[in-house]
Amino acid sequence: MTTVPVLPAGPVDEVRRADARTRAALYHAVERTARLWRSVDDPAAPVPGLAWTAGEVAAHVVGDMGEYAAALTAHVAGSASVTELPDGSPARLRTAVNAGHLDEVRERDPRRLADMLEETAAKYLAVAAGLDPSEHSAILTADSLVLEPAVMTCLLLGEQLVHGLDIARAAGRRWVISREDALPVIPAVLALTPKYLRPSRTQNLRASFELRMSGGGRYRIAIDNGAGTVTTAGEKADCVITADPVTFLLLGFDRVPQWPQILRGRLRAGGRKPWLAAKFATLLASP
């Protein structure tokens, strides 16, 4: 197995330490997702803010879980499911991969998709639980990212949380994302931010941000002419953003607008250049 570091230390160290807890959180999140899907009466209900229906979002979630389960299983077997780096930015490639999920998973009934999700998640978690935690394996995904299994688990947890909200909104159901569930997702997402920087927004930009998650970690993102570096907080930053972790997660996935969160006190800016906080979300392409 390949044992090279695949993402910067700092946030990923946090992800590794929390891996067993995150796998448990993913298991329970899948249970909650499946219960929600089995309560959906109309698979064709439009999802607010997306071009997909409730049934299509559910199919995508199943496809995403299947994609990572296949990649992890192939890695353990010694046969990579993706053998060469695809062309294009991760954000653009992920859009294409997501569209492919709807071709691969033809079912649209959320009740049947709930069964498929539970089965696929069980396969993923069984393989993930059997890995040696001291081996930080590198797995190439279809959107050109190289991920460790612990990071993959965090991203899959984020999918359950965010798309659970999507389907709940479509079905008129209540969906609560807890701080405890959001916190492990954030360092994994932040570790990937250099891959999702928008060139049009970050060329000729030199700025640094310290991100403080209420009840969680502190991270530093430095941007220098289109390139980004993510570490744990330490060196002084131009702009300090203190955020409720659930709000930060939903902002990152473009599910809530920024200004109402500021007015509610869920986002606060400080540091030498606090005005940079208003720009932060525009620097990244939504995954």
C-alpha positions in Angstrom: 0.0 0.0 0.0 1.1 3.6 -0.6 2.0 5.3 2.6 2.9 8.8 1.5 1.3 11.9 3.1 -1.5 13.1 0.8 -2.7 16.2 2.4 -1.0 18.9 4.6 -0.5 18.0 8.3 -2.5 19.9 10.8 -6.2 19.5 9.9 -5.6 16.0 8.6 -3.8 15.0 11.9 -7.1 16.0 13.6 -9.1 13.9 11.1 -6.8 10.9 11.7 -7.2 11.1 15.5 -11.0 11.3 15.2 -11.4 8.5 12.7 -13.1 5.9 14.9 -15.5 8.5 16.2 -16.2 9.8 12.7 -17.0 6.3 11.4 -19.5 5.9 14.3 -21.0 9.3 13.4 -21.3 8.2 9.7 -23.1 5.0 10.8 -25.6 6.9 12.8 -26.0 9.6 10.1 -26.8 7.0 7.5 -29.5 5.5 9.9 -31.0 9.0 10.2 -30.8 9.6 6.5 -32.5 6.3 5.7 -35.4 7.1 8.2 -35.9 10.5 6.5 -35.9 9.0 3.0 -38.5 6.4 4.0 -40.8 9.3 5.0 -40.6 11.0 1.7 -43.9 10.8 -0.2 -43.0 12.6 -3.4 -39.6 11.6 -5.0 -40.2 14.3 -7.7 -40.4 17.1 -5.1 -37.9 19.9 -6.2 -35.0 20.6 -3.8 -34.8 24.3 -3.0 -31.7 25.8 -4.4 -30.7 22.8 -6.5 -31.6 21.5 -10.0 -32.4 18.1 -8.6 -35.4 16.4 -7.1 -35.5 14.6 -3.8 -35.2 11.3 -5.6 -32.2 12.5 -7.6 -30.4 13.8 -4.5 -30.9 10.5 -2.8 -29.6 8.7 -5.9 -26.5 10.9 -5.9 -25.9 10.2 -2.2 -26.0 6.4 -2.9 -23.8 6.9 -5.9 -21.2 8.9 -3.9 -21.2 6.3 -1.1 -20.8 3.6 -3.8 -17.9 5.5 -5.4 -15.9 5.7 -2.2 -16.7 2.2 -1.2 -15.5 0.9 -4.5 -12.3 3.0 -4.3 -11.5 1.9 -0.8 -12.2 -1.8 -1.6 -10.1 -1.6 -4.7 -7.3 0.0 -2.7 -7.3 -2.7 -0.1 -7.3 -5.3 -2.8 -4.3 -3.7 -4.5 -6.2 -2.7 -7.6 -6.8 1.0 -7.9 -10.3 2.0 -9.2 -8.8 5.2 -10.8 -5.4 4.6 -12.4 -4.5 8.0 -13.9 -5.1 11.6 -12.9 -8.1 13.0 -14.8 -7.9 16.4 -16.5 -9.7 19.4 -15.1 -10.2 21.1 -11.7 -11.6 19.0 -8.8 -14.7 21.2 -8.7 -15.5 20.7 -12.5 -14.6 17.0 -12.3 -16.8 16.5 -9.2 -19.8 18.1 -11.1 -19.3 15.5 -13.9 -18.9 12.6 -11.4 -22.1 13.7 -9.6 -24.0 13.7 -12.9 -22.6 10.2 -13.5 -24.1 9.0 -10.3 -27.5 9.7 -11.6 -26.8 7.5 -14.7 -25.4 4.7 -12.5 -28.1 4.7 -9.9 -31.4 4.7 -11.8 -33.7 4.2 -8.8 -35.5 7.3 -7.7 -37.8 6.0 -5.0 -36.2 7.2 -1.7 -37.6 4.2 0.2 -35.7 1.8 -2.1 -32.7 4.1 -2.1 -32.7 4.0 1.7 -32.1 0.2 1.5 -29.3 0.7 -1.0 -27.6 3.4 1.1 -27.6 1.3 4.2 -26.2 -1.7 2.3 -23.5 0.4 0.6 -22.5 2.2 3.8 -22.2 -1.1 5.6 -19.7 -2.2 3.0 -17.7 1.0 3.2 -17.6 1.0 7.0 -16.6 -2.7 7.2 -13.6 -2.0 4.9 -12.7 1.2 6.7 -12.8 -0.4 10.1 -10.3 -3.1 9.0 -7.6 -0.6 8.0 -4.4 -0.1 10.0 -4.8 3.4 11.5 -1.0 3.9 11.3 -1.0 3.6 7.5 -2.0 6.9 5.8 -2.9 5.4 2.5 -3.3 7.5 -0.6 -6.4 6.8 -2.8 -6.9 8.6 -6.1 -10.6 9.6 -6.7 -12.4 10.3 -9.9 -12.2 14.0 -9.3 -8.4 14.0 -9.2 -8.2 14.3 -5.4 -5.8 12.0 -3.4 -7.5 11.2 -0.1 -6.8 9.1 3.0 -9.6 6.8 4.1 -10.2 9.0 7.3 -10.7 12.0 5.1 -13.1 10.1 2.9 -15.2 9.2 5.9 -15.4 12.8 6.9 -16.5 13.8 3.5 -19.2 11.1 3.4 -20.4 12.3 6.8 -20.7 15.8 5.3 -22.7 14.4 2.4 -25.2 12.8 4.8 -25.6 16.1 6.8 -25.9 18.5 3.8 -28.0 16.3 1.5 -30.2 15.3 4.4 -31.0 19.0 4.8 -31.7 19.2 1.0 -34.2 16.3 1.1 -35.8 17.5 4.3 -36.4 20.9 2.7 -37.9 19.3 -0.3 -40.2 17.1 1.8 -41.1 19.7 4.4 -39.4 17.7 7.1 -37.3 19.0 10.0 -33.5 18.2 9.8 -31.1 19.2 12.5 -27.3 19.2 12.1 -25.5 19.0 15.4 -22.3 20.8 16.2 -20.8 17.4 17.1 -21.5 16.0 13.6 -20.3 19.2 11.8 -17.0 19.6 13.6 -15.2 16.4 12.3 -16.2 17.3 8.7 -14.7 20.8 8.8 -10.9 19.9 9.0 -11.3 17.5 6.1 -13.1 20.1 3.9 -10.5 22.8 4.9 -7.6 20.5 4.0 -9.0 20.3 0.4 -9.5 24.1 0.0 -6.3 24.7 -1.9 -7.7 22.4 -4.7 -11.0 24.5 -4.8 -9.5 28.0 -5.0 -11.0 30.0 -7.8 -8.1 31.3 -10.0 -10.2 34.3 -11.1 -10.6 35.4 -7.5 -7.2 34.4 -6.0 -4.7 35.4 -8.7 -2.6 38.4 -7.4 -4.2 37.9 -3.9 -2.0 37.6 -0.9 -4.0 37.1 2.3 -4.3 34.8 5.3 -7.3 33.7 7.3 -7.6 32.2 10.8 -10.7 30.1 11.1 -12.0 29.5 14.7 -14.7 27.0 15.0 -16.9 27.5 18.2 -16.3 24.4 20.3 -13.7 23.1 17.9 -10.4 23.6 16.2 -8.5 26.6 14.8 -7.0 26.6 11.3 -5.0 28.9 9.1 -5.4 29.3 5.4 -2.8 31.3 3.5 -3.4 32.4 -0.1 -0.5 33.6 -2.3 -1.2 34.3 -6.0 -3.7 31.5 -6.5 -2.0 28.9 -4.3 -3.2 28.0 -0.9 -1.7 26.4 2.3 -3.7 25.0 5.2 -2.3 24.5 8.6 -3.4 24.6 12.2 -3.6 28.1 13.6 -0.3 29.6 14.8 1.2 32.4 12.7 -0.7 35.7 12.8 -3.4 36.0 10.1 -4.8 39.1 8.3 -8.4 38.1 9.1 -9.8 36.1 11.9 -13.2 34.4 11.3 -15.0 32.9 14.3 -17.9 30.7 13.2 -20.5 28.3 14.4 -19.4 25.0 12.8 -22.9 24.1 11.4 -23.1 27.6 9.8 -19.6 27.3 8.4 -20.4 23.9 6.9 -23.6 25.1 5.2 -21.9 28.2 3.9 -19.1 26.1 2.4 -21.7 24.1 0.6 -23.7 27.2 -0.4 -26.8 26.2 1.5 -27.2 29.4 3.5 -26.6 33.0 2.7 -23.7 34.8 4.4 -25.2 38.0 5.7 -28.1 36.7 7.8 -25.6 34.4 9.6 -23.4 37.5 10.4 -26.5 39.4 11.7 -27.4 36.4 13.9 -23.9 36.3 15.4 -23.0 33.0 13.9 -20.0 34.5 12.0 -17.7 37.2 13.4 -14.7 38.8 11.8 -11.6 40.3 13.4 -7.9 40.7 12.9 -6.0 43.4 11.0 -8.2 43.2 7.9 -11.6 42.0 9.1 -13.2 43.1 5.8 -11.6 40.1 4.1 -14.1 37.9 5.8 -16.8 39.1 3.4 -14.6 37.9 0.5 -13.7 34.5 1.9 -16.6 32.4 0.6 -16.2 33.9 -2.9 -12.6 32.6 -3.2 -13.7 28.9 -3.3 -15.7 26.8 -5.8 -18.4 24.9 -4.0 -17.5 21.1 -3.9 
